[in-house]
Amino acid sequence: MKCTSLKALLLLLPGVLVCLLLPSSLIVSFTLLLVNASIAANEQDRTVLTSESVVLITGAASHLGSQLAISLYKTYNVSKLILIDDLSINDIYLPTNHLSNLDNQFEDKPSTKDRKRSETSLAAFESKRQRIFHVLQTVEDRGYFYRVDFRPVLPEYSETKTTTEMGIKFLGLPVLDMIFNTFDISHVVHMDENILNSNVTQVVPRKREDDRMGMMDGLLEQLKNSKEEQAKVPHFVYASSYEIYSDDVGDKREDWDISFTPNQSLKGTSKLLDEILANSYRNLYGIPSIGLRFFEVYGPWSSPESKIFDLAERTVNHMSILHSKIDSEDIFTKRDYIYIDDAVEAILSAMQFRAPARDNLVINVGTGQGSSLADIALNMETLWPRSFVQDQVTNVLKGLETSSTRQSSYVASTERSSNLLNFQPQVSLLEGMEKTVAWHYDRSIGFNERATFNKSGLKTRTFTSDVECTHDLKVFPCLSECAQQRCCVPSVYDNAATISKAMTQSCETVMYTILLHKDTATIPSTFANLTSDDNPSVAGKMCNIAFVNEESEFMARMKQRNGIGNEVNYEDRLISIVRSGRDISESDLIRFGFWIILPVTVVLPETNFGSSYMLPKLSPSSFFSSKYALYCDSNVAIRDTRKVIGHLHAVEKQLGSSIAFMIGANRIQAAHKEKQFCSAASFNQERIYNTIHLTLNGYADQSWTLSSSWILHSLSSDAARDVRCDIQGEIVGWKVLEDNESIDLILMLHDFWSCALGRWKGQGEWWKWKGDFGENFAIMVEGERSIARAVSSEEMGIILVDE
């Protein structure tokens, strides 16, 4: 017999001696006992989370699923994370293909109720998208994401053609079967979280696009197959809900006889069915499982549909935390609120607990303390006092009277979680609310400092440690337009930006390029085949700037040509002039063609540049004092810069809205060139982006492909800065060097949201221009109409010069 662990080996060796002394009739029984003991020991080894563990998480884009994945990576350094989620958008009142039928697409304006459902659906999708991006950017190559709607067989995997000579028929391939055959999975955690609100009117879906609850039978069947075919069963934990309980006062105990009551939600009914299924598979097939009945989980990255999310948003946006239209009975209902970190810790404990041989083991996950929304609102007001008396929570509560004389309560009994899992919540309600409101504030302020709160409740901005600084927050170079100044990193451009700001004070438009590689020998665009009638630069003595590596071959040659010793650091010379208060003069500059050379001292190896290499490209307002900034790759020349800038003004006048930026575009050819990825990060980014495009049902189908080899930025628009920061956030998050994919996705998402709003409000696509050499994308920024314009590079007179 093959022993797979030392513990199993120690169990088997004594059995060999005992078998010599036993009658033959008992040897078989004793051998089976030892075999079962060996299997149990091996299963116990697999239960423990280690760096060899392979964990499958369903609902990986949910609040719990996403934070669990990150915790498994950071705490246990697991080998692989198999992440499953459907990322669905389940509503008919969302835009489909905006390129067709523009004239009558918005004739049928949805009702107020349908619009609200549409907003909820789209907000839920965007929340899941951001979560799964955050997970995959964190776990990097440990994560394997599958967009799966979690039915037993998927159309994407059906009709799989196999070799008929082998006698195999045309069979559908269940995606779960494929995953289980590909990976040696040690743990399965079912965090299905498709249903979160009261809009649900059915448990069983009537069509593919419908919301659904549960879908646990396919997963249990796969675990059964795994046991039969591979003689092992991954440790299985699944999420249930406190909503299976009635709303009677008193702690909710797991050993209660749960019965259907008129107060139960459909989510509660669905979760009860999941528990029944798990119990049946344990009894019939020996599939062990642990069900966790979660009470109200709150904290960073929660769903926009949750009430805590709404209260926190109202808090940080200076609105009345409670409003008069809220359900008064719901405000005073006692619920057990548990912070996300504690909830994840309970899952981790359950994942390493081998359930005893009992039926339907379920465990409450709560704190054992009841609080109402009124209590939470008062806590939030303590952290962030209201300015107006009428907005204060106590005054709002005076006007609310509960319509029911019976007090409702959903509070967990924590005895079982304490005894079996040794689980004790660590985060108090006030501490959890502080962290939650701070997270919402961080997201609302965008490009300023982080929020924490002192004991008196006054808002402060402090940073206790780097860990606190970087928790769930993208860290940008300090020069980035998106940086929070007490939570940022230096870059090679810190001195160069100071110099360029001083040089461009009199420029309306700046044209610039970047060449930071040490082997840079020249600026190719200088050698473009131009005529005397062409105008390849912008007006101004110091308005055409090339950022060049101080230590490059090209810079050494420029110093020699200008009689400057190679030992002189020219960047240091220029920064000393600026700091002295003297204006930089023409005699201080080095020119090459129409370019002014601005040297950059690069102290890092080129492999460590990261996304900061192209910092001026997407944060131009940190470098220039002009109104516009025209970026060009070093091998890009423009026949007439006046035509490019004039086109921007013409489109702004025609549409009556500002242009955040113009970017190059080329017509998509019938035959696509095979894409080359410069890194694993680029490949992973491309895969998840394709998934988002697929989820949006072809909405992003375009006749133009973007090319960021040249971009004309507007530096006076807040909307322009916001969209640039969205793009930079993607680049920093994915740790990639290329920006085309990030630009394409962000513009598509902004346009998608804008189309949805246009449809809901009956306004149409006001930004669409039926030109034959470009395409417009709406930039969704509250209070400002703005677009990004993708325009034909050929039409704009763009020339690519051989390097």
TAKAPE-V629103 format. One record per helix or strand. SS is the DSSP state (H for helix, E for strand). FROM is the first residue (numbers start at 1). TO is the last residue. Records with the same first field share a line. If there is no record, write none. Layout:
BEGIN
SS = FROM-TO ; FROM-TO
END
This chain:
BEGIN
H = 6-21 ; 24-47 ; 63-76 ; 112-142 ; 155-157 ; 164-166 ; 175-182 ; 216-230 ; 242-244 ; 266-285 ; 307-316 ; 328-332 ; 340-351 ; 373-383 ; 389-391 ; 393-398 ; 415-421 ; 429-445 ; 466-470 ; 494-503 ; 524-527 ; 553-561 ; 570-580 ; 586-588 ; 606-608 ; 610-618 ; 620-622 ; 641-655 ; 680-695 ; 718-734 ; 740-761
E = 54-58 ; 80-85 ; 143-147 ; 160-160 ; 171-171 ; 187-190 ; 235-241 ; 251-252 ; 290-294 ; 296-298 ; 334-335 ; 337-339 ; 362-365 ; 371-371 ; 409-412 ; 452-453 ; 459-460 ; 477-477 ; 484-484 ; 487-487 ; 489-489 ; 509-515 ; 535-535 ; 544-549 ; 591-592 ; 595-600 ; 628-632 ; 636-638 ; 640-640 ; 658-667 ; 704-714 ; 774-781 ; 784-792 ; 798-800
END
